[in-house]
Amino acid sequence: MKLGKDWTKTVHDPHRQALQEAFGSRVRFDEPLSRHTSFSIGGPVDVWVEVADALEVRRVQAFAAATALPLFVLGGGTNVLVSDRGVRGIVLHLGRPLAALQWRANGTGHHVRAGAAASLKRLVNEAIDRALAGLEFAEGIPGTVGGSLLMNAGAFGGEMADVVRSVEGVDAAGQAQQLPRSALRFGYRHFDLPPGFIVTHLHFLLQPDDGAAIHARRENAKRRREAHQPLGYPNAGSVFKNPPGQFAGKLLEAAGLKGCRRGGAMFSRQHVNFIVNVDAATAADVRWLMDEAIHRVREMSGVRLEPEIRLVGDWGD
């Protein structure tokens, strides 16, 4: 559904008032999403609303259904490219109360119930401080716990699928549900979430291990990441998934894309599978580079690269 850019100026006042009464300063209209993405790129969203619990998630779902507005969930803003035109409809953002970590131990191991808004970095650090193994691979991966689930984030031989045991959230009908591990469908940098399901919490199972060994694995992951990932410029992480049996970075470099620039966006000279915002880049700049890379690599090798970054918003196509 496409709404006019001036939707917030023509929406019925009772709808605006109802949102403001329910969420106060946590609802904003025509909010620039460049403030909320790791790329520092993105046009305005018609309605930005921050929720504190599952009940508020249901309220936003009900409002979206009643007004026929699209609803999109944005976490830490990593791994996404938001259109310069912005997002029509509602962006739902999980607030601080949904960032808590709750730890407990029983006969099966050590469990943590993590709010989907929790920083993945914080989860990794607290697990390591408790000498619990399983999350060292995630050292340095940006974003939230919920976002890492949706892309099945991974590195250095580990991924979220290895440690997630269940997921809590609100389904498309507004009902609270907990999905067991048997119902979770993970793929390479992908997770099949039921349509309309909004994740509020994740449950992890970790195992105790020697503290020094855990720290050593974390430091090794940190060194490897820092040696290859660009620092100092906004970016959204790896641009393309690795094709089966190959590395996207090697294909991009062989196609001459290292340092290739369009406007304020450039393929990193440090690791070519990153596009960096070097000078007020637009989403159009980044997308041009992505399309150019897909074309060049396919022409050179016959391999069609699949984006790891999600395109979000009104692209006009």
FENFENDA-V891852 format. One record per pair of residues at least 24 apart in sequence whose C-alpha atoms are under 10 Angstrom apart, sorted by the first residue. I is the first residue (numbers start at 1). J is the second residue. If there is no record, write none. Layout:
BEGIN
I|J + I|J
END
This chain:
BEGIN
1|68 + 1|69 + 1|70 + 1|88 + 1|89 + 1|314 + 2|69 + 2|70 + 2|87 + 2|88 + 2|89 + 2|313 + 2|314 + 2|316 + 3|46 + 3|69 + 3|70 + 3|87 + 3|88 + 3|89 + 3|314 + 4|46 + 4|88 + 5|30 + 5|44 + 5|45 + 5|46 + 5|85 + 5|86 + 5|87 + 5|88 + 6|30 + 6|46 + 6|88 + 7|46 + 7|47 + 7|88 + 7|89 + 8|45 + 8|46 + 8|47 + 8|88 + 8|89 + 9|46 + 11|67 + 15|63 + 15|66 + 15|67 + 16|47 + 18|63 + 19|47 + 19|49 + 19|59 + 19|60 + 19|63 + 20|49 + 22|56 + 22|59 + 22|60 + 23|49 + 23|50 + 23|51 + 23|52 + 23|56 + 23|60 + 24|49 + 24|50 + 25|49 + 25|50 + 26|50 + 26|51 + 26|52 + 26|93 + 26|95 + 27|51 + 27|91 + 27|92 + 29|90 + 30|86 + 30|87 + 30|88 + 31|86 + 31|87 + 31|91 + 32|84 + 32|86 + 32|87 + 33|74 + 33|77 + 33|82 + 33|83 + 33|84 + 33|86 + 33|87 + 33|91 + 34|77 + 34|81 + 34|82 + 34|83 + 34|84 + 34|86 + 34|282 + 35|77 + 36|74 + 36|75 + 36|76 + 36|77 + 36|78 + 36|82 + 36|93 + 37|74 + 37|75 + 37|76 + 37|77 + 37|78 + 37|79 + 37|80 + 37|81 + 37|82 + 37|143 + 37|234 + 37|235 + 37|236 + 38|76 + 38|77 + 38|78 + 38|79 + 38|80 + 38|81 + 38|142 + 38|143 + 38|233 + 38|234 + 38|235 + 38|236 + 38|237 + 38|277 + 39|77 + 39|78 + 39|79 + 39|80 + 39|81 + 39|82 + 39|233 + 39|234 + 39|235 + 39|236 + 39|237 + 39|275 + 39|276 + 39|277 + 39|280 + 39|281 + 39|282 + 39|283 + 39|286 + 40|77 + 40|78 + 40|81 + 40|82 + 40|233 + 40|234 + 40|235 + 40|236 + 40|277 + 40|280 + 40|281 + 40|282 + 40|283 + 41|77 + 41|80 + 41|81 + 41|82 + 41|83 + 41|84 + 41|86 + 41|234 + 41|235 + 41|236 + 41|277 + 41|280 + 41|281 + 41|282 + 41|283 + 41|284 + 41|286 + 42|80 + 42|81 + 42|82 + 42|83 + 42|84 + 42|85 + 42|86 + 42|87 + 42|281 + 42|282 + 42|283 + 42|284 + 42|312 + 42|313 + 43|82 + 43|83 + 43|84 + 43|85 + 43|86 + 43|87 + 43|282 + 43|283 + 43|313 + 43|314 + 44|82 + 44|83 + 44|84 + 44|85 + 44|86 + 44|87 + 44|88 + 44|313 + 45|82 + 45|85 + 45|86 + 45|87 + 45|88 + 45|89 + 45|90 + 45|91 + 45|313 + 45|314 + 46|86 + 46|87 + 46|88 + 46|89 + 46|90 + 46|91 + 47|71 + 47|87 + 47|88 + 47|89 + 47|90 + 47|91 + 47|92 + 48|72 + 48|73 + 48|74 + 48|87 + 48|89 + 48|90 + 48|91 + 48|92 + 48|93 + 49|73 + 49|90 + 49|91 + 49|92 + 49|93 + 49|94 + 49|95 + 50|74 + 50|91 + 50|92 + 50|93 + 50|94 + 50|95 + 50|96 + 51|92 + 51|93 + 51|94 + 51|95 + 51|96 + 51|97 + 51|98 + 52|93 + 52|94 + 52|95 + 52|96 + 52|97 + 52|98 + 52|99 + 52|200 + 53|94 + 53|95 + 53|96 + 53|97 + 53|98 + 53|115 + 53|169 + 53|200 + 54|94 + 54|98 + 54|168 + 54|169 + 54|170 + 54|174 + 54|175 + 54|176 + 54|198 + 54|199 + 54|200 + 54|201 + 55|170 + 55|174 + 55|175 + 55|176 + 56|94 + 57|92 + 57|93 + 57|94 + 57|169 + 57|170 + 57|171 + 57|174 + 57|198 + 57|199 + 57|200 + 58|170 + 58|171 + 58|172 + 58|173 + 58|174 + 58|175 + 58|176 + 58|198 + 59|174 + 60|90 + 60|91 + 60|92 + 60|174 + 61|90 + 61|92 + 61|170 + 61|171 + 61|172 + 61|173 + 61|174 + 61|196 + 61|198 + 62|172 + 62|173 + 62|174 + 63|90 + 64|89 + 64|90 + 65|172 + 71|196 + 72|196 + 72|198 + 72|312 + 72|313 + 73|147 + 73|198 + 73|199 + 74|117 + 74|144 + 74|146 + 74|147 + 74|312 + 75|116 + 75|117 + 75|118 + 75|119 + 75|143 + 75|144 + 75|145 + 75|146 + 75|147 + 75|148 + 76|117 + 76|118 + 76|119 + 76|120 + 76|142 + 76|143 + 76|144 + 76|145 + 76|146 + 76|147 + 76|148 + 77|142 + 77|143 + 77|144 + 77|147 + 77|236 + 78|141 + 78|142 + 78|143 + 78|144 + 78|147 + 78|148 + 78|235 + 78|236 + 78|237 + 78|309 + 78|310 + 79|142 + 79|143 + 79|147 + 79|148 + 79|151 + 79|235 + 79|236 + 79|237 + 79|238 + 79|239 + 79|308 + 79|309 + 79|310 + 79|311 + 80|235 + 80|236 + 80|237 + 80|239 + 80|308 + 80|309 + 80|310 + 80|311 + 80|312 + 81|235 + 81|236 + 81|282 + 81|283 + 81|284 + 81|286 + 81|287 + 81|309 + 81|310 + 81|311 + 81|312 + 81|313 + 82|282 + 82|283 + 82|284 + 82|310 + 82|311 + 82|312 + 82|313 + 82|314 + 82|315 + 83|282 + 83|283 + 83|284 + 83|286 + 83|287 + 83|311 + 83|312 + 83|313 + 83|314 + 83|315 + 83|316 + 84|282 + 84|283 + 84|284 + 84|285 + 84|312 + 84|313 + 84|314 + 84|315 + 85|283 + 85|284 + 85|313 + 85|314 + 85|315 + 85|316 + 86|283 + 86|312 + 86|313 + 86|314 + 86|315 + 87|312 + 87|313 + 87|314 + 87|315 + 88|313 + 88|314 + 89|313 + 92|198 + 93|117 + 94|118 + 94|146 + 94|198 + 94|199 + 94|200 + 98|200 + 98|201 + 99|123 + 99|144 + 99|145 + 99|146 + 99|200 + 99|201 + 100|201 + 101|126 + 101|201 + 101|202 + 101|203 + 102|203 + 103|127 + 103|203 + 103|204 + 105|205 + 105|206 + 105|207 + 108|205 + 108|206 + 108|207 + 109|204 + 109|205 + 109|206 + 109|207 + 109|208 + 110|204 + 110|205 + 110|206 + 110|207 + 110|208 + 111|163 + 111|164 + 111|165 + 111|203 + 111|204 + 111|205 + 111|206 + 111|207 + 112|164 + 112|165 + 112|202 + 112|203 + 112|204 + 112|205 + 112|206 + 113|165 + 113|166 + 113|167 + 113|168 + 113|201 + 113|202 + 113|203 + 113|204 + 113|205 + 114|145 + 114|146 + 114|167 + 114|168 + 114|200 + 114|201 + 114|202 + 114|203 + 114|204 + 115|144 + 115|145 + 115|146 + 115|168 + 115|199 + 115|200 + 115|201 + 115|202 + 115|203 + 116|144 + 116|145 + 116|146 + 116|147 + 116|148 + 116|149 + 116|167 + 116|168 + 116|169 + 116|198 + 116|199 + 116|200 + 116|201 + 116|202 + 116|203 + 117|143 + 117|144 + 117|145 + 117|146 + 117|147 + 117|199 + 117|200 + 117|201 + 118|143 + 118|144 + 118|145 + 118|146 + 118|147 + 118|201 + 119|143 + 119|144 + 119|145 + 119|146 + 119|147 + 119|148 + 120|144 + 120|145 + 120|146 + 120|147 + 120|148 + 121|145 + 124|218 + 125|215 + 125|218 + 127|206 + 127|207 + 127|208 + 127|214 + 128|208 + 128|209 + 128|211 + 128|212 + 128|214 + 128|215 + 128|218 + 129|211 + 129|214 + 129|215 + 130|208 + 130|209 + 130|211 + 131|206 + 131|207 + 131|208 + 131|209 + 131|210 + 131|211 + 131|212 + 131|213 + 131|214 + 131|215 + 132|205 + 132|206 + 132|207 + 132|208 + 132|209 + 132|210 + 132|211 + 132|214 + 133|163 + 133|205 + 133|206 + 133|207 + 133|208 + 133|209 + 133|210 + 133|211 + 133|213 + 133|214 + 133|215 + 133|217 + 133|218 + 134|158 + 134|159 + 134|160 + 134|162 + 134|163 + 134|204 + 134|205 + 134|206 + 134|207 + 134|208 + 134|209 + 134|214 + 135|159 + 135|160 + 135|162 + 135|163 + 135|204 + 135|206 + 135|214 + 135|217 + 135|218 + 136|214 + 136|215 + 136|216 + 136|217 + 136|218 + 136|219 + 136|220 + 136|221 + 136|222 + 137|217 + 137|218 + 137|220 + 137|221 + 137|222 + 138|218 + 138|221 + 138|222 + 139|217 + 139|218 + 139|219 + 139|220 + 139|221 + 139|222 + 139|223 + 139|225 + 140|218 + 140|221 + 140|222 + 140|223 + 140|225 + 140|226 + 140|229 + 141|222 + 141|225 + 141|237 + 142|236 + 142|237 + 143|236 + 145|200 + 145|201 + 145|202 + 146|198 + 146|199 + 146|200 + 146|201 + 146|202 + 147|199 + 148|189 + 148|190 + 148|191 + 149|186 + 149|189 + 149|190 + 149|191 + 149|192 + 149|193 + 149|199 + 149|202 + 150|186 + 150|189 + 150|190 + 150|191 + 150|192 + 150|193 + 150|199 + 151|186 + 151|187 + 151|188 + 151|189 + 151|190 + 151|191 + 151|192 + 151|308 + 151|309 + 151|310 + 152|186 + 152|187 + 152|188 + 152|189 + 152|190 + 152|191 + 152|192 + 153|188 + 153|189 + 153|190 + 153|191 + 154|188 + 154|189 + 155|221 + 155|225 + 156|220 + 156|221 + 156|224 + 156|225 + 159|186 + 159|188 + 159|189 + 160|186 + 160|189 + 160|191 + 160|204 + 161|185 + 161|186 + 161|187 + 161|188 + 161|189 + 161|190 + 161|191 + 161|204 + 162|186 + 162|204 + 162|205 + 162|206 + 163|203 + 163|204 + 163|205 + 163|206 + 163|207 + 164|202 + 164|203 + 164|204 + 164|205 + 164|206 + 165|202 + 165|203 + 165|204 + 165|205 + 165|206 + 166|201 + 166|202 + 166|203 + 166|204 + 166|205 + 167|198 + 167|199 + 167|200 + 167|201 + 167|202 + 167|203 + 167|204 + 168|197 + 168|198 + 168|199 + 168|200 + 168|201 + 168|202 + 168|203 + 169|197 + 169|198 + 169|199 + 169|200 + 169|201 + 169|202 + 170|196 + 170|197 + 170|198 + 170|199 + 170|200 + 171|195 + 171|196 + 171|197 + 171|198 + 171|199 + 172|196 + 172|197 + 172|198 + 173|197 + 174|198 + 176|200 + 178|202 + 178|203 + 188|241 + 188|242 + 188|244 + 189|241 + 189|242 + 189|308 + 190|308 + 227|270 + 227|271 + 228|270 + 228|271 + 228|272 + 228|273 + 228|274 + 229|268 + 229|269 + 229|270 + 229|271 + 229|272 + 229|273 + 229|274 + 230|268 + 230|269 + 230|270 + 230|271 + 230|272 + 230|273 + 230|274 + 230|275 + 230|276 + 231|268 + 231|270 + 231|276 + 232|276 + 232|277 + 232|278 + 233|268 + 233|275 + 233|276 + 233|277 + 233|278 + 233|279 + 234|265 + 234|275 + 234|276 + 234|277 + 234|278 + 234|279 + 234|280 + 234|281 + 235|265 + 235|268 + 235|274 + 235|275 + 235|276 + 235|277 + 235|278 + 236|274 + 236|275 + 236|276 + 236|277 + 236|308 + 236|309 + 236|310 + 237|273 + 237|274 + 237|275 + 237|276 + 237|308 + 237|309 + 238|271 + 238|272 + 238|273 + 238|274 + 238|275 + 238|307 + 238|308 + 238|309 + 239|267 + 239|272 + 239|273 + 239|274 + 239|275 + 239|286 + 239|290 + 239|305 + 239|306 + 239|307 + 239|308 + 239|309 + 239|310 + 240|273 + 240|274 + 240|290 + 240|293 + 240|294 + 240|305 + 240|306 + 240|307 + 240|308 + 240|309 + 241|273 + 241|305 + 241|306 + 241|307 + 241|308 + 241|309 + 242|273 + 242|305 + 242|306 + 242|307 + 242|308 + 243|303 + 243|304 + 243|305 + 243|306 + 246|303 + 247|273 + 248|272 + 248|273 + 248|297 + 248|303 + 248|305 + 248|306 + 249|273 + 249|274 + 251|293 + 251|296 + 251|297 + 251|298 + 251|300 + 251|301 + 251|303 + 251|305 + 252|293 + 252|294 + 252|296 + 252|297 + 252|300 + 252|305 + 253|293 + 253|297 + 254|296 + 254|297 + 254|300 + 254|301 + 255|293 + 255|294 + 255|295 + 255|296 + 255|297 + 255|298 + 255|299 + 255|300 + 255|301 + 256|293 + 256|296 + 256|297 + 257|289 + 257|292 + 257|293 + 257|296 + 257|297 + 260|289 + 260|292 + 260|293 + 261|285 + 261|286 + 261|288 + 261|289 + 262|286 + 262|287 + 262|288 + 262|289 + 263|288 + 263|289 + 265|289 + 267|293 + 283|311 + 283|315 + 284|315 + 287|311
END
